[in-house]
């Protein structure tokens, strides 16, 4: 459902709640007002995104992808603030299947912007991992340092330390005859 339709529907339901209260049907007015509040909340927080995040936390990326695919046109169906998060979720799901293809989603998520700093740090950490897979050490270091700056709540410190140690291991690897030797 389009965001404009949700907003109009929420206004109609809220108006009905006010009318019920005006005609002294207080109990029904309060119930309808709460329903209007839930509809108004769905304008800011899309239910498909919330359910997809839930399944992603439960490590069920198939169901998460199924719920995200129900959003056909994210520019019309989601609030402007959710566009970056949508691309982040698509990138996280895609990175489990084909990590190199997920780079465009993470970059788009960063360009669209996200309000929570740990999500920005997660996108930059994922981009650092992709850069390491491409053997681009300079870009990986840049993304890792930016991710460390953006991780204000220290939620990703373990992953950042692990990536830095893997980055240090890249220097020690020598390629001879097409094979890496340690």
C-alpha positions in Angstrom: 0.0 0.0 0.0 1.3 3.4 -0.9 2.4 5.8 1.9 -0.1 8.5 0.8 -3.0 6.0 1.1 -1.8 5.0 4.6 -1.7 8.6 5.6 -5.2 9.4 4.2 -6.6 6.2 5.8 -5.1 7.1 9.2 -6.6 10.6 9.0 -10.0 9.2 8.2 -9.8 6.7 11.1 -8.7 9.5 13.5 -11.5 11.7 12.3 -14.0 8.8 12.9 -12.5 8.5 16.4 -13.1 12.1 17.1 -16.6 11.9 15.8 -17.3 8.9 18.1 -16.0 10.8 21.1 -18.1 13.8 20.1 -21.3 11.7 20.1 -20.4 10.3 23.6 -19.2 6.9 22.4 -16.0 7.2 24.4 -15.0 3.5 24.6 -15.4 3.1 20.8 -13.7 6.4 20.2 -10.6 5.4 22.2 -10.4 2.0 20.5 -10.7 3.6 17.0 -8.2 6.2 18.0 -5.6 3.5 19.0 -6.3 1.8 15.6 -5.6 5.0 13.8 -2.4 5.4 15.8 -1.2 2.0 14.6 -2.1 2.9 11.0 -0.2 6.2 11.4 2.8 4.3 12.8 2.8 2.0 9.7 3.4 5.2 7.7 6.8 5.7 9.4 7.7 2.0 10.0 6.7 -0.4 7.3 5.5 -3.7 8.6 7.4 -5.7 5.8 10.7 -4.1 6.9 10.0 -4.9 10.6 9.2 -8.6 9.8 12.2 -8.9 7.5 14.5 -7.5 10.3 13.0 -10.0 12.7 13.7 -13.0 10.4 17.2 -11.7 9.6 17.9 -11.6 13.4 16.7 -15.2 13.6 19.2 -16.1 10.8 16.4 -17.0 8.4 17.4 -15.1 5.3 15.0 -16.9 3.0 11.9 -15.6 4.8 13.5 -12.2 5.3 14.1 -11.9 1.6 10.5 -13.1 1.0 9.1 -10.2 3.1 11.4 -7.6 1.5 10.4 -8.7 -2.0 6.8 -7.8 -1.0 8.0 -4.2 -1.2 7.8 -3.7 -5.0 8.6 0.0 -5.2 10.5 1.1 -2.1 10.4 4.8 -3.1 6.6 4.9 -3.0 5.9 2.3 -0.3 8.5 3.4 2.3 9.1 6.7 4.1 12.1 8.6 2.8 14.1 7.8 6.0 13.7 4.1 5.4 15.2 3.9 1.9 18.8 3.5 3.3 17.7 0.7 5.7 15.9 -1.1 2.9 19.1 -1.2 0.8 21.1 -2.2 3.9 18.8 -5.2 4.5 18.9 -6.2 0.8 22.7 -5.9 0.9 22.9 -8.1 4.0 20.7 -10.8 2.4 22.6 -10.6 -0.9 26.0 -10.8 0.9 25.1 -14.3 2.1 24.4 -15.4 -1.4 26.9 -13.5 -3.5 29.1 -11.1 -1.5 30.5 -9.2 -4.5 27.0 -8.3 -5.8 26.0 -6.8 -2.4 28.5 -3.9 -2.7 26.1 -1.7 -4.7 23.4 -2.1 -2.1 25.7 -1.0 0.8 27.0 2.0 -1.2 23.5 3.0 -2.0 22.4 2.6 1.6 25.3 4.9 2.7 24.5 7.4 0.0 20.8 7.5 1.0 21.7 7.9 4.6 20.8 6.2 7.9 20.1 7.8 11.2 21.6 5.1 13.5 25.4 5.2 13.6 25.8 1.4 14.2 23.9 0.7 10.9 26.3 3.0 9.1 29.2 1.2 10.7 27.7 -2.2 9.7 27.5 -1.1 6.1 31.1 0.2 6.1 32.3 -3.0 7.8 30.6 -5.0 5.1 32.2 -2.8 2.4 35.6 -3.4 4.1 35.1 -7.1 3.9 34.2 -6.9 0.2 37.3 -4.7 -0.4 39.4 -7.4 1.4 38.0 -10.0 -0.8 39.0 -8.0 -3.8 42.5 -7.7 -2.3 42.1 -3.9 -2.1 43.9 -3.2 1.1 43.8 0.6 1.1 40.1 0.8 0.6 39.5 -1.9 3.2 41.6 0.1 5.7 39.6 3.2 4.9 36.3 1.5 5.5 37.5 -0.1 8.7 38.7 3.1 10.2 35.4 4.8 9.2 33.4 1.9 10.7 35.4 2.2 14.0 34.5 5.9 14.1 30.8 5.3 13.4 30.5 2.5 16.0 29.8 4.8 18.9 28.1 2.2 21.0 30.9 -0.4 20.5 28.5 -3.0 19.1 30.9 -4.1 16.3 34.3 -3.8 18.1 34.9 -7.6 18.0 34.2 -7.8 14.2 36.4 -4.7 13.5 39.3 -6.3 15.5 38.9 -9.5 13.6 38.8 -7.7 10.3 42.0 -5.7 11.2 43.8 -9.0 12.1 42.7 -10.5 8.8 44.0 -7.4 7.0 47.3 -7.8 8.8 47.4 -11.4 7.5 47.0 -10.2 4.0 50.5 -8.7 4.1 52.0 -12.0 5.3 50.5 -14.0 2.4 52.8 -14.6 -0.5 51.5 -15.7 -3.8 53.8 -18.1 -5.6 52.8 -20.1 -8.6 49.1 -19.2 -8.2 48.8 -20.6 -4.7 48.9 -18.8 -1.4 51.4 -20.1 1.1 51.4 -19.1 4.8 
